[in-house]
Amino acid sequence: MQRAGAASAAEIALRAPDRLRSGALVFAGPGNNGGDAWVVAGALAASGVRVRVCEPVPAATDDAKAERALALPHVELVTVDGNALAAGDAYRGEGVVVDGLLGTGSNGALRGPIAAAVTGMRAMRERGATLVALDLPSGLDATTGAVNGALRMAFTLTYGSIKRGHLLARHLCGRIVVLDIGVGAEAPRGEPELVDRRYVARHVPDFAADSHKGTRKKIAIVGGGAGMGGAALLAAMAAWRSGVGMVKVLASADTLASVREAAPQTLTASLPATDADVKREITDWADAIVIGPGLGLGADARGVVDRVLGGFTGPAVLDADALSAFRSDVNAMAGLLAGRPSILTPHFAEFGRLTGTSVDETERRRFDVPLPLAKHTRAVVLLKGQPTIIAAPSGDRLVSASGTPLLAAAGSGDMLAGMAATLLAQLGDPFVAAACAAWVHGRAAWLVQRGKRSLRGFALTDVLEQLNSAWTTQATPTRTPVLLELPDIMPPA
């Protein structure tokens, strides 16, 4: 508790020094999260900050009581009734307001004085206070991500590991900072590893000095039906910006004309109508394929997918319409994939069409529902969303939390598919390829919106432009006691 509180106080002082000149108001709850808050209050006061503490409910644990006794002589104790608390009357213009009311063990609706305190903090934020959460915003369920009155924070200081609730409610947590409290990185048992810059740097090597287009690999993109050529083009452009050596787009005639105009370095061919077409244009040429972007949902879409996967037995990424073509026929998909290195990239609705799972259930159980599909198809499943879950047939999972709401637009998944296919061809490992592609994709979106006050006014072409910077993934050492940071994915207030 003392380590957590002291580290948190130091981070607040480092990240909000100007705000602390107006003082700090600390809300301390009855449990050990409240104990952390008392340590924070005492440490800030010892550094010369004017600190007031409000305890809507008295300290109840022995540790919290002990830390309260140590800090109390150095801070001012605030006492207000419930109505005044809810109105924000405890506020006296402090620059920083610390939420230390409830910790990871809390769940359900906020009640009584705790609810009043959270309501009051909302009023304080509206008056200009910077809100900081200890462990997680009060009213956020650490396990399920359920939001029960939790407020949006400027940043959240948590200990040892990221919790599911943080990832599922990124919009509330602001910047998330994981602090070492003496046990190092302590991932909860059974939770997936979080993909970060270091993971990508470790798994995606730089190109050799003698690289050529063959060693950088060749991918074929099958899709781009009539009126949907942009999907195949976005996949191709993302592949180029991910370091592929050659790209061929197999699509409808009108799509091929637009591809040749927009990306003249891209080879083109018609959608394969025969097994001989598949052999000539794909099997004898490509190192990996993407099938699905803009393919369409017509009666012939399934025939194209079956023909291509039957004739080409190499690594494959199935995206968008290639997934929808199977519509509950997962056995047929598994048979065609035949255990090859492959990646499925569904969003919630596509996942539901494959498995019969509702969108609501998929969203609620996103950490777990991809595993049965991965095991059954022997393919890596990249379940898109915030966060993105990557599940392997072995039962291993990874989670990427780099994405932002900027990616909630048509064509975003097509870009991701092109990136994933590039890495699949180059690395040969679909699990690593999917994870690294997802992280860099999200990172590029964050670079576009970084510091901007609105997500409006941007397009996916802006994300494409930032891929070059997003691929710059040299691992940088973290600063003690920070184990990990996740940036705020929402526009600043």
FIZAVO-961556 format. One record per residue (C-alpha): residue number from 1; residue in one letter; x, y, z. Coordinates in steps of 0.2 Angstrom, whole numbers. Layout:
BEGIN
> NUM|a|X|Y|Z
...
//
This chain:
BEGIN
> 1|m|0|0|0
> 2|q|14|12|4
> 3|r|23|8|-12
> 4|a|7|10|-22
> 5|g|3|27|-14
> 6|a|20|34|-14
> 7|a|23|29|-33
> 8|s|6|36|-37
> 9|a|9|53|-28
> 10|a|26|54|-37
> 11|e|17|51|-54
> 12|i|4|64|-50
> 13|a|18|77|-46
> 14|l|27|73|-62
> 15|r|12|73|-74
> 16|a|2|88|-66
> 17|p|14|99|-58
> 18|d|5|115|-63
> 19|r|-11|109|-58
> 20|l|-5|104|-40
> 21|r|0|123|-37
> 22|s|-19|125|-34
> 23|g|-19|110|-22
> 24|a|-26|93|-22
> 25|l|-42|86|-15
> 26|v|-41|67|-12
> 27|f|-56|56|-10
> 28|a|-52|41|1
> 29|g|-64|26|2
> 30|p|-66|13|16
> 31|g|-56|-1|9
> 32|n|-38|-3|4
> 33|n|-40|8|-11
> 34|g|-44|22|2
> 35|g|-28|17|11
> 36|d|-18|20|-5
> 37|a|-27|37|-6
> 38|w|-22|42|11
> 39|v|-4|37|7
> 40|v|-5|48|-9
> 41|a|-12|63|2
> 42|g|2|61|15
> 43|a|15|60|1
> 44|l|9|75|-8
> 45|a|7|85|8
> 46|a|25|81|12
> 47|s|31|88|-4
> 48|g|23|105|0
> 49|v|6|103|-9
> 50|r|-10|109|0
> 51|v|-20|93|2
> 52|r|-38|91|8
> 53|v|-45|74|10
> 54|c|-64|69|9
> 55|e|-69|52|16
> 56|p|-87|49|12
> 57|v|-86|33|22
> 58|p|-74|30|36
> 59|a|-59|19|34
> 60|a|-64|1|37
> 61|t|-48|-10|35
> 62|d|-34|-10|47
> 63|d|-21|-5|34
> 64|a|-32|10|28
> 65|k|-35|15|46
> 66|a|-16|15|49
> 67|e|-12|25|34
> 68|r|-26|38|38
> 69|a|-18|40|55
> 70|l|-1|43|48
> 71|a|-7|56|35
> 72|l|-21|65|45
> 73|p|-9|77|54
> 74|h|-3|84|38
> 75|v|-19|86|28
> 76|e|-35|95|30
> 77|l|-50|84|33
> 78|v|-66|89|23
> 79|t|-83|85|31
> 80|v|-99|89|21
> 81|d|-116|81|21
> 82|g|-122|70|6
> 83|n|-132|83|-3
> 84|a|-117|95|-2
> 85|l|-105|81|-8
> 86|a|-116|77|-23
> 87|a|-116|96|-27
> 88|g|-97|97|-27
> 89|d|-97|109|-12
> 90|a|-82|100|-5
> 91|y|-72|108|-20
> 92|r|-61|123|-16
> 93|g|-53|125|-33
> 94|e|-40|112|-32
> 95|g|-31|108|-48
> 96|v|-31|89|-45
> 97|v|-45|78|-38
> 98|v|-39|60|-34
> 99|d|-52|46|-35
> 100|g|-47|33|-21
> 101|l|-65|28|-17
> 102|l|-66|10|-24
> 103|g|-54|-3|-30
> 104|t|-53|-19|-40
> 105|g|-65|-29|-29
> 106|s|-80|-17|-31
> 107|n|-94|-21|-43
> 108|g|-112|-16|-45
> 109|a|-121|1|-44
> 110|l|-113|15|-34
> 111|r|-123|19|-18
> 112|g|-125|31|-4
> 113|p|-111|43|0
> 114|i|-99|35|-13
> 115|a|-112|38|-26
> 116|a|-113|56|-20
> 117|a|-95|58|-20
> 118|v|-93|52|-38
> 119|t|-107|64|-43
> 120|g|-98|78|-34
> 121|m|-82|74|-44
> 122|r|-91|76|-60
> 123|a|-96|94|-55
> 124|m|-78|97|-50
> 125|r|-72|91|-67
> 126|e|-84|103|-75
> 127|r|-76|117|-65
> 128|g|-59|113|-72
> 129|a|-52|100|-60
> 130|t|-40|86|-67
> 131|l|-47|69|-61
> 132|v|-35|55|-57
> 133|a|-40|38|-53
> 134|l|-31|26|-41
> 135|d|-32|8|-48
> 136|l|-47|12|-58
> 137|p|-61|24|-59
> 138|s|-74|21|-45
> 139|g|-89|12|-53
> 140|l|-79|3|-66
> 141|d|-79|-16|-64
> 142|a|-61|-22|-66
> 143|t|-66|-39|-72
> 144|t|-81|-36|-84
> 145|g|-78|-18|-89
> 146|a|-96|-14|-83
> 147|v|-98|5|-81
> 148|n|-109|9|-65
> 149|g|-107|28|-64
> 150|a|-89|29|-67
> 151|l|-82|45|-73
> 152|r|-69|49|-87
> 153|m|-52|52|-79
> 154|a|-37|62|-86
> 155|f|-26|47|-81
> 156|t|-27|31|-71
> 157|l|-13|24|-60
> 158|t|-14|6|-58
> 159|y|-3|-7|-50
> 160|g|6|-23|-57
> 161|s|-4|-26|-72
> 162|i|-18|-20|-84
> 163|k|-35|-27|-79
> 164|r|-49|-31|-92
> 165|g|-59|-17|-85
> 166|h|-46|-5|-91
> 167|l|-46|-12|-108
> 168|l|-64|-13|-110
> 169|a|-67|5|-104
> 170|r|-52|14|-111
> 171|h|-63|29|-114
> 172|l|-65|32|-96
> 173|c|-47|28|-90
> 174|g|-38|41|-100
> 175|r|-19|38|-100
> 176|i|-16|22|-91
> 177|v|0|20|-81
> 178|v|5|3|-73
> 179|l|16|5|-58
> 180|d|28|-7|-50
> 181|i|24|-10|-32
> 182|g|38|-22|-28
> 183|v|32|-37|-38
> 184|g|36|-32|-56
> 185|a|24|-35|-70
> 186|e|11|-47|-62
> 187|a|-2|-52|-75
> 188|p|-17|-60|-68
> 189|r|-17|-78|-70
> 190|g|-25|-84|-87
> 191|e|-25|-67|-94
> 192|p|-18|-64|-112
> 193|e|-2|-55|-114
> 194|l|-3|-37|-120
> 195|v|5|-33|-136
> 196|d|15|-17|-135
> 197|r|30|-8|-144
> 198|r|42|-20|-137
> 199|y|33|-35|-143
> 200|v|32|-29|-160
> 201|a|51|-24|-160
> 202|r|55|-41|-154
> 203|h|46|-51|-167
> 204|v|47|-40|-183
> 205|p|65|-38|-189
> 206|d|72|-25|-200
> 207|f|75|-29|-218
> 208|a|93|-36|-222
> 209|a|104|-25|-232
> 210|d|103|-37|-247
> 211|s|84|-38|-247
> 212|h|75|-38|-264
> 213|k|56|-40|-268
> 214|g|57|-58|-267
> 215|t|63|-59|-250
> 216|r|51|-46|-245
> 217|k|37|-58|-251
> 218|k|23|-57|-263
> 219|i|4|-57|-258
> 220|a|-11|-58|-269
> 221|i|-27|-49|-264
> 222|v|-44|-57|-270
> 223|g|-59|-46|-269
> 224|g|-64|-29|-276
> 225|g|-81|-34|-283
> 226|a|-91|-22|-294
> 227|g|-93|-5|-284
> 228|m|-82|-11|-270
> 229|g|-64|-8|-277
> 230|g|-59|3|-263
> 231|a|-58|-11|-251
> 232|a|-45|-21|-261
> 233|l|-36|-5|-265
> 234|l|-35|-1|-246
> 235|a|-28|-18|-242
> 236|a|-15|-16|-256
> 237|m|-9|1|-250
> 238|a|-8|-5|-232
> 239|a|2|-20|-238
> 240|w|14|-8|-247
> 241|r|16|3|-232
> 242|s|20|-13|-222
> 243|g|35|-18|-232
> 244|v|29|-31|-244
> 245|g|39|-34|-260
> 246|m|25|-37|-272
> 247|v|6|-35|-273
> 248|k|-6|-42|-285
> 249|v|-25|-38|-284
> 250|l|-37|-50|-292
> 251|a|-54|-41|-294
> 252|s|-68|-35|-306
> 253|a|-63|-25|-321
> 254|d|-68|-8|-314
> 255|t|-58|-11|-299
> 256|l|-43|-16|-308
> 257|a|-43|1|-318
> 258|s|-44|11|-302
> 259|v|-30|0|-294
> 260|r|-19|3|-309
> 261|e|-22|22|-308
> 262|a|-20|24|-289
> 263|a|-6|11|-286
> 264|p|3|8|-302
> 265|q|16|-3|-294
> 266|t|2|-16|-290
> 267|l|0|-30|-302
> 268|t|-18|-34|-307
> 269|a|-28|-49|-314
> 270|s|-46|-53|-315
> 271|l|-55|-63|-302
> 272|p|-51|-82|-305
> 273|a|-65|-90|-314
> 274|t|-56|-107|-316
> 275|d|-44|-118|-307
> 276|a|-31|-114|-320
> 277|d|-33|-96|-316
> 278|v|-30|-99|-298
> 279|k|-14|-109|-302
> 280|r|-7|-96|-314
> 281|e|-11|-80|-305
> 282|i|-10|-86|-287
> 283|t|-2|-103|-283
> 284|d|13|-101|-295
> 285|w|16|-83|-289
> 286|a|10|-79|-271
> 287|d|18|-82|-254
> 288|a|2|-78|-245
> 289|i|-16|-72|-250
> 290|v|-29|-60|-243
> 291|i|-47|-65|-248
> 292|g|-62|-56|-245
> 293|p|-60|-36|-245
> 294|g|-75|-30|-256
> 295|l|-78|-47|-263
> 296|g|-96|-45|-261
> 297|l|-110|-57|-254
> 298|g|-117|-62|-271
> 299|a|-121|-80|-275
> 300|d|-104|-82|-284
> 301|a|-93|-76|-269
> 302|r|-93|-93|-260
> 303|g|-88|-101|-276
> 304|v|-73|-89|-278
> 305|v|-68|-92|-260
> 306|d|-69|-111|-262
> 307|r|-59|-111|-279
> 308|v|-45|-100|-272
> 309|l|-43|-110|-256
> 310|g|-44|-126|-265
> 311|g|-31|-122|-277
> 312|f|-19|-112|-266
> 313|t|-13|-121|-251
> 314|g|-2|-108|-244
> 315|p|-4|-95|-230
> 316|a|-21|-86|-230
> 317|v|-30|-71|-222
> 318|l|-49|-72|-223
> 319|d|-57|-56|-221
> 320|a|-74|-47|-223
> 321|d|-85|-56|-237
> 322|a|-74|-71|-237
> 323|l|-79|-74|-219
> 324|s|-98|-70|-222
> 325|a|-98|-82|-237
> 326|f|-97|-97|-225
> 327|r|-112|-91|-214
> 328|s|-112|-105|-200
> 329|d|-103|-117|-211
> 330|v|-87|-117|-201
> 331|n|-84|-135|-205
> 332|a|-82|-131|-223
> 333|m|-70|-117|-219
> 334|a|-60|-128|-208
> 335|g|-59|-141|-221
> 336|l|-53|-129|-234
> 337|l|-40|-121|-223
> 338|a|-33|-138|-219
> 339|g|-22|-133|-205
> 340|r|-12|-121|-216
> 341|p|-5|-105|-207
> 342|s|-20|-94|-208
> 343|i|-29|-79|-200
> 344|l|-47|-75|-198
> 345|t|-51|-56|-195
> 346|p|-70|-55|-190
> 347|h|-78|-40|-182
> 348|f|-92|-44|-170
> 349|a|-106|-46|-183
> 350|e|-95|-57|-195
> 351|f|-90|-68|-180
> 352|g|-109|-70|-176
> 353|r|-113|-75|-194
> 354|l|-99|-88|-193
> 355|t|-103|-95|-175
> 356|g|-121|-91|-172
> 357|t|-116|-80|-157
> 358|s|-125|-64|-155
> 359|v|-116|-47|-156
> 360|d|-120|-43|-138
> 361|e|-113|-60|-132
> 362|t|-98|-58|-143
> 363|e|-94|-41|-136
> 364|r|-97|-46|-118
> 365|r|-86|-62|-119
> 366|r|-74|-55|-132
> 367|f|-59|-62|-122
> 368|d|-65|-80|-123
> 369|v|-77|-83|-138
> 370|p|-63|-83|-151
> 371|l|-54|-98|-143
> 372|p|-67|-112|-149
> 373|l|-67|-105|-167
> 374|a|-48|-105|-167
> 375|k|-47|-122|-161
> 376|h|-60|-129|-173
> 377|t|-53|-121|-188
> 378|r|-35|-122|-183
> 379|a|-33|-104|-188
> 380|v|-28|-89|-178
> 381|v|-44|-78|-175
> 382|l|-41|-59|-174
> 383|l|-57|-53|-166
> 384|k|-57|-34|-170
> 385|g|-63|-21|-158
> 386|q|-57|-11|-143
> 387|p|-47|-21|-137
> 388|t|-43|-33|-151
> 389|i|-41|-51|-146
> 390|i|-30|-63|-155
> 391|a|-33|-82|-151
> 392|a|-22|-96|-157
> 393|p|-28|-114|-160
> 394|s|-16|-119|-145
> 395|g|-27|-109|-133
> 396|d|-14|-95|-132
> 397|r|-21|-77|-133
> 398|l|-14|-60|-135
> 399|v|-23|-43|-134
> 400|s|-19|-27|-143
> 401|a|-26|-11|-135
> 402|s|-18|2|-147
> 403|g|-34|5|-158
> 404|t|-44|21|-157
> 405|p|-62|26|-162
> 406|l|-54|33|-178
> 407|l|-53|15|-185
> 408|a|-72|14|-183
> 409|a|-75|17|-202
> 410|a|-77|6|-217
> 411|g|-61|1|-225
> 412|s|-51|0|-208
> 413|g|-52|-19|-208
> 414|d|-46|-20|-226
> 415|m|-31|-11|-222
> 416|l|-28|-23|-207
> 417|a|-30|-38|-218
> 418|g|-16|-31|-230
> 419|m|-4|-28|-216
> 420|a|-8|-45|-208
> 421|a|-5|-54|-225
> 422|t|12|-45|-227
> 423|l|18|-51|-210
> 424|l|11|-68|-212
> 425|a|21|-70|-228
> 426|q|37|-63|-221
> 427|l|36|-71|-203
> 428|g|27|-87|-206
> 429|d|19|-86|-189
> 430|p|0|-81|-190
> 431|f|-1|-78|-172
> 432|v|13|-66|-171
> 433|a|8|-58|-188
> 434|a|-10|-55|-183
> 435|a|-4|-47|-166
> 436|c|9|-36|-173
> 437|a|-2|-30|-188
> 438|a|-16|-26|-175
> 439|w|-5|-16|-164
> 440|v|3|-6|-178
> 441|h|-14|-3|-186
> 442|g|-20|5|-170
> 443|r|-4|14|-167
> 444|a|-6|23|-184
> 445|a|-23|29|-179
> 446|w|-17|36|-163
> 447|l|-3|45|-171
> 448|v|-16|53|-183
> 449|q|-27|59|-168
> 450|r|-14|63|-155
> 451|g|-17|79|-147
> 452|k|-32|83|-158
> 453|r|-48|89|-150
> 454|s|-60|80|-162
> 455|l|-60|64|-172
> 456|r|-69|73|-186
> 457|g|-60|79|-201
> 458|f|-49|63|-203
> 459|a|-50|49|-215
> 460|l|-42|31|-217
> 461|t|-30|39|-229
> 462|d|-23|49|-215
> 463|v|-20|32|-206
> 464|l|-11|25|-221
> 465|e|0|40|-221
> 466|q|5|37|-203
> 467|l|10|19|-205
> 468|n|28|23|-208
> 469|s|29|31|-191
> 470|a|19|17|-183
> 471|w|31|4|-189
> 472|t|46|13|-180
> 473|t|45|2|-165
> 474|q|62|3|-157
> 475|a|59|-2|-139
> 476|t|63|11|-127
> 477|p|67|8|-108
> 478|t|53|12|-96
> 479|r|55|24|-82
> 480|t|55|16|-64
> 481|p|43|13|-57
> 482|v|32|13|-73
> 483|l|30|-4|-81
> 484|l|19|1|-95
> 485|e|9|15|-102
> 486|l|-7|15|-113
> 487|p|-11|32|-121
> 488|d|-27|41|-120
> 489|i|-37|36|-135
> 490|m|-50|49|-134
> 491|p|-48|68|-139
> 492|p|-43|79|-125
> 493|a|-56|88|-115
//
